[in-house]
Amino acid sequence: MTQLDQLKQHTTIVADTGDFQTMKAFAPQDATTNPSLILKAVQKDEYKPLLASVAKAHAGKSTDEIIDHLLVAFGLEILKLIPGRVSTETDARLSFDTEATVAKGRTLIRLYEQAGIARERVLIKIAATWEGIRAAEILEQEGIHCNLTLLFSLPQAVACAEAKVQLISPFVGRIYDWYKKSSGQDYTGADDPGVQSVKAVYNYYRKFGYATEVMGASFRNTSQIVELAGCDLLTISPDLLQKLAESDAPVQRKLSVEAAKAADIARISLDEKAFRLALNGDAMATEKLAEGIRQFCADAVKLEQIVDALR
């Protein structure tokens, strides 16, 4: 069996891409997108017809509305190829605006439902700021499930679980990047700080019985992925999916509910002030969250410019 096949025995595999061909090649259960992935996709020749058709069909609407339709159009195409859920991200510029994020989540779900897709097949992707978590809490109460992204710390994860969000996406690779740059040393296997961060979140959730799903994300190599075998879900880029499919090295389960329940873990209590202080005290999480939001904001602007050029 390939490493990919072995992983599928322990973990739900998700494709981290906006590329439909990847869905066909690797048969993931779910798929995730983000502004950077959609921006990358619409610049490829094979996806320009989809962009053009959406822009033409909604020519009289605002750029913001056209982009909502574009995101959903990509989601609809992806859902034709996977049995599970697609994650569609809200505008990163709303990351500190609870009301606007709630409104955007409702809009995206309405567009999916108008296209005949049940809301259970869609996850609204929101940055794990305090305001984003509060927006997700409201949406979840309405049956609109959420994927909290740009998550780099246990306090963020705890706040998400307390808000009863459906799923979180803790970032492995970006944590690894920060520590590698700050320490000047490389990390492999179980010593990888990104791997350790996701393990800590998974164990905390299972120790205290939270229902929120943990989906490791943002991988730099297959070693990080294999070290998280047993995590609820792992969202993996096409190049790393290919490497896993080409290897037959053994994969052993590394995370389990039984081990988490037996672990000695202290419970954390967080209100807004404690959340902000804890996040501020973690230089890595603070910097990577801010950097991620900035990058997604920049890509949202570039996507707007591409759409505007077609009008």
C-alpha positions as CSV (number, residue, x, y, z in Angstrom):
1,M,0.0,0.0,0.0
2,T,1.2,3.5,-0.7
3,Q,1.6,6.0,2.2
4,L,-1.5,7.8,1.0
5,D,-3.5,4.6,1.1
6,Q,-2.2,3.8,4.6
7,L,-3.0,7.4,5.8
8,K,-6.6,7.0,4.6
9,Q,-7.0,4.1,7.1
10,H,-6.3,6.4,10.0
11,T,-7.3,9.9,8.8
12,T,-9.7,11.6,6.5
13,I,-7.6,13.1,3.6
14,V,-8.5,16.5,2.2
15,A,-7.2,18.2,-0.9
16,D,-5.8,21.6,-0.2
17,T,-6.2,23.1,-3.7
18,G,-8.5,24.9,-6.1
19,D,-7.4,22.6,-8.9
20,F,-10.1,20.2,-10.0
21,Q,-7.7,17.8,-11.7
22,T,-6.2,17.1,-8.3
23,M,-9.6,16.0,-7.0
24,K,-9.8,13.4,-9.8
25,A,-6.3,12.1,-9.3
26,F,-6.2,11.6,-5.5
27,A,-9.9,11.0,-4.6
28,P,-9.9,13.0,-1.3
29,Q,-13.0,13.0,1.0
30,D,-13.1,16.8,1.4
31,A,-11.5,19.9,-0.2
32,T,-10.3,23.2,1.1
33,T,-9.7,26.5,-0.7
34,N,-8.5,29.9,0.3
35,P,-8.0,33.3,-1.4
36,S,-4.5,32.5,-2.5
37,L,-5.5,29.1,-4.1
38,I,-8.5,30.6,-5.9
39,L,-6.2,33.5,-7.2
40,K,-3.7,31.0,-8.4
41,A,-6.4,28.9,-10.1
42,V,-8.2,31.7,-12.0
43,Q,-4.9,32.6,-13.6
44,K,-4.6,29.2,-15.2
45,D,-5.9,28.8,-18.8
46,E,-8.1,25.9,-17.9
47,Y,-10.1,27.9,-15.3
48,K,-10.4,31.2,-17.2
49,P,-13.7,30.1,-18.9
50,L,-15.2,29.6,-15.5
51,L,-14.1,33.0,-14.4
52,A,-15.4,34.6,-17.6
53,S,-18.8,32.8,-17.4
54,V,-19.3,34.0,-13.8
55,A,-18.4,37.5,-14.6
56,K,-20.7,37.6,-17.6
57,A,-23.6,36.0,-15.7
58,H,-23.4,38.6,-12.9
59,A,-22.2,41.6,-14.9
60,G,-24.6,44.0,-13.3
61,K,-23.5,43.2,-9.8
62,S,-20.7,44.6,-7.6
63,T,-17.2,43.2,-7.7
64,D,-17.8,41.8,-4.2
65,E,-20.9,40.0,-5.3
66,I,-19.2,38.6,-8.4
67,I,-16.4,37.2,-6.2
68,D,-19.0,35.6,-3.9
69,H,-20.5,33.9,-7.0
70,L,-17.0,32.9,-8.2
71,L,-16.0,31.3,-4.9
72,V,-19.3,29.3,-4.9
73,A,-18.8,28.4,-8.6
74,F,-15.4,26.8,-7.7
75,G,-17.0,25.1,-4.7
76,L,-19.8,23.7,-6.9
77,E,-17.3,22.2,-9.4
78,I,-15.3,20.7,-6.5
79,L,-18.4,19.2,-4.9
80,K,-19.0,17.3,-8.2
81,L,-15.7,15.5,-7.6
82,I,-15.7,14.7,-3.9
83,P,-18.2,12.9,-1.6
84,G,-17.7,15.2,1.4
85,R,-17.4,18.9,2.1
86,V,-15.8,22.0,0.6
87,S,-14.4,24.9,2.6
88,T,-15.1,28.3,1.2
89,E,-13.3,31.2,2.8
90,T,-14.7,34.6,3.8
91,D,-12.9,37.8,2.9
92,A,-9.8,38.2,5.1
93,R,-10.5,41.9,5.3
94,L,-13.4,41.0,7.6
95,S,-11.2,39.2,10.1
96,F,-11.9,41.7,12.9
97,D,-15.5,42.4,12.1
98,T,-17.9,39.8,13.6
99,E,-21.1,41.2,12.1
100,A,-19.7,41.4,8.5
101,T,-18.3,37.9,8.8
102,V,-21.6,36.5,9.9
103,A,-23.3,38.3,7.0
104,K,-20.7,37.0,4.5
105,G,-21.2,33.4,5.8
106,R,-24.9,33.6,5.4
107,T,-24.5,35.0,1.9
108,L,-22.2,32.2,0.8
109,I,-24.5,29.5,2.2
110,R,-27.5,31.1,0.6
111,L,-25.7,30.9,-2.8
112,Y,-24.8,27.3,-2.3
113,E,-28.4,26.4,-1.2
114,Q,-29.8,28.2,-4.3
115,A,-27.6,26.0,-6.4
116,G,-29.1,22.9,-4.7
117,I,-26.2,22.2,-2.2
118,A,-27.2,21.3,1.4
119,R,-25.4,23.4,3.9
120,E,-24.0,20.3,5.5
121,R,-21.6,20.0,2.5
122,V,-20.1,23.4,3.0
123,L,-17.7,24.8,5.6
124,I,-17.4,28.6,5.9
125,K,-13.7,29.3,6.4
126,I,-12.9,32.1,8.9
127,A,-9.7,33.4,10.4
128,A,-9.3,32.4,14.1
129,T,-9.3,35.9,15.5
130,W,-11.5,36.6,18.5
131,E,-14.0,38.3,16.2
132,G,-13.9,35.5,13.7
133,I,-14.5,32.9,16.5
134,R,-17.5,34.9,17.7
135,A,-18.9,35.0,14.2
136,A,-18.4,31.2,13.8
137,E,-20.3,30.7,17.1
138,I,-23.3,32.6,15.7
139,L,-23.2,30.8,12.4
140,E,-22.9,27.4,14.0
141,Q,-26.1,28.2,16.0
142,E,-27.8,28.7,12.7
143,G,-26.6,25.3,11.3
144,I,-23.9,27.0,9.2
145,H,-20.8,25.0,9.9
146,C,-17.4,26.7,10.0
147,N,-13.7,25.9,9.5
148,L,-11.5,28.2,11.6
149,T,-8.2,28.8,9.8
150,L,-4.9,30.6,10.5
151,L,-4.8,28.8,13.8
152,F,-1.3,28.7,15.4
153,S,-1.9,28.3,19.2
154,L,-3.7,26.3,21.8
155,P,-5.6,29.4,23.1
156,Q,-7.1,29.9,19.6
157,A,-8.1,26.2,19.5
158,V,-9.6,26.2,23.0
159,A,-11.7,29.3,22.1
160,C,-12.9,27.6,18.9
161,A,-13.9,24.4,20.8
162,E,-15.8,26.5,23.4
163,A,-17.7,28.2,20.6
164,K,-18.6,24.8,19.3
165,V,-17.2,25.3,15.8
166,Q,-17.3,22.3,13.5
167,L,-13.6,22.2,12.5
168,I,-10.3,23.9,13.0
169,S,-7.3,24.0,10.7
170,P,-4.1,24.3,12.8
171,F,-1.1,25.2,10.5
172,V,1.9,22.9,10.8
173,G,4.2,24.3,8.1
174,R,3.9,28.0,9.0
175,I,4.8,27.2,12.6
176,Y,7.8,25.1,11.4
177,D,8.8,28.1,9.2
178,W,8.8,30.5,12.1
179,Y,10.9,28.3,14.4
180,K,13.3,27.3,11.7
181,K,13.9,31.0,10.9
182,S,14.1,32.1,14.6
183,S,16.4,29.2,15.8
184,G,18.4,28.6,12.6
185,Q,17.9,24.9,12.9
186,D,15.8,22.4,11.0
187,Y,13.3,20.1,12.6
188,T,12.1,16.6,11.6
189,G,9.6,14.1,12.8
190,A,8.2,14.4,16.3
191,D,10.6,17.2,17.1
192,D,8.9,19.5,14.6
193,P,7.2,22.4,16.5
194,G,4.3,22.5,14.0
195,V,3.6,18.8,14.5
196,Q,3.9,19.2,18.3
197,S,1.3,22.1,18.2
198,V,-1.3,20.0,16.3
199,K,-0.7,17.1,18.6
200,A,-1.3,19.3,21.7
201,V,-4.5,20.6,20.2
202,Y,-5.8,17.1,19.3
203,N,-4.9,15.7,22.7
204,Y,-6.6,18.6,24.5
205,Y,-9.8,18.2,22.5
206,R,-10.0,14.5,23.0
207,K,-9.0,14.7,26.7
208,F,-11.9,17.0,27.4
209,G,-14.5,15.5,25.0
210,Y,-14.9,18.4,22.5
211,A,-16.6,17.6,19.3
212,T,-14.7,20.0,17.1
213,E,-12.7,18.3,14.4
214,V,-9.0,18.9,14.0
215,M,-7.6,19.2,10.5
216,G,-3.9,19.6,10.3
217,A,-2.9,22.0,7.4
218,S,-0.1,23.8,5.7
219,F,2.5,21.1,5.4
220,R,6.1,21.5,4.1
221,N,7.0,17.8,3.8
222,T,5.5,14.3,4.1
223,S,7.3,13.7,7.4
224,Q,5.0,16.2,9.0
225,I,2.0,14.5,7.6
226,V,3.0,11.0,8.6
227,E,3.7,12.2,12.2
228,L,0.0,13.3,12.4
229,A,-1.5,10.0,11.2
230,G,-4.7,9.5,13.3
231,C,-5.6,13.2,13.3
232,D,-9.3,13.7,12.4
233,L,-8.4,15.2,9.0
234,L,-5.3,16.3,7.1
235,T,-5.5,18.8,4.2
236,I,-2.7,18.3,1.8
237,S,-1.4,20.1,-1.2
238,P,-1.2,18.3,-4.6
239,D,2.6,18.0,-4.7
240,L,2.7,16.3,-1.3
241,L,-0.3,14.1,-2.2
242,Q,1.7,13.0,-5.2
243,K,4.8,12.1,-3.0
244,L,2.6,10.1,-0.6
245,A,1.1,8.2,-3.5
246,E,4.6,7.4,-4.8
247,S,5.9,6.0,-1.5
248,D,5.2,2.7,0.1
249,A,7.1,3.5,3.4
250,P,5.2,2.3,6.5
251,V,2.7,4.7,8.2
252,Q,1.9,4.2,11.9
253,R,-0.9,5.8,13.8
254,K,0.5,8.5,16.0
255,L,-2.6,10.1,17.5
256,S,-5.4,8.4,19.3
257,V,-8.3,9.2,21.6
258,E,-7.1,6.6,24.1
259,A,-3.7,8.2,24.4
260,A,-5.2,11.7,24.7
261,K,-7.6,10.7,27.5
262,A,-4.7,9.2,29.4
263,A,-2.5,12.3,29.0
264,D,-1.9,14.7,31.9
265,I,-3.4,18.0,30.5
266,A,-4.5,21.1,32.4
267,R,-7.8,22.6,31.4
268,I,-7.7,26.2,30.1
269,S,-10.3,28.9,30.8
270,L,-10.5,31.9,28.4
271,D,-12.6,35.0,28.2
272,E,-11.7,37.7,25.7
273,K,-9.1,39.4,27.8
274,A,-7.4,36.1,28.6
275,F,-7.5,35.1,25.0
276,R,-5.9,38.3,23.7
277,L,-3.2,38.2,26.4
278,A,-2.4,34.5,25.7
279,L,-2.2,35.1,22.0
280,N,-0.1,38.3,22.5
281,G,2.3,36.3,24.7
282,D,3.0,33.8,21.8
283,A,5.2,35.7,19.4
284,M,5.0,33.0,16.8
285,A,1.2,32.8,16.8
286,T,0.8,36.6,16.8
287,E,3.2,37.1,13.9
288,K,1.9,34.2,11.8
289,L,-1.8,35.2,12.3
290,A,-1.1,38.8,11.3
291,E,1.1,37.7,8.3
292,G,-1.6,35.2,7.1
293,I,-4.3,37.8,7.2
294,R,-2.2,40.3,5.4
295,Q,-1.4,37.8,2.6
296,F,-5.0,36.7,2.2
297,C,-6.1,40.4,2.1
298,A,-3.5,41.1,-0.6
299,D,-4.6,38.2,-2.7
300,A,-8.3,39.3,-2.3
301,V,-7.4,42.7,-3.7
302,K,-5.6,41.0,-6.7
303,L,-8.6,38.8,-7.3
304,E,-10.8,41.9,-7.3
305,Q,-8.5,43.5,-9.9
306,I,-8.8,40.4,-12.2
307,V,-12.6,40.5,-11.9
308,D,-12.7,44.3,-12.5
309,A,-10.7,43.8,-15.7
310,L,-13.4,41.6,-17.1
311,R,-16.2,44.1,-16.5
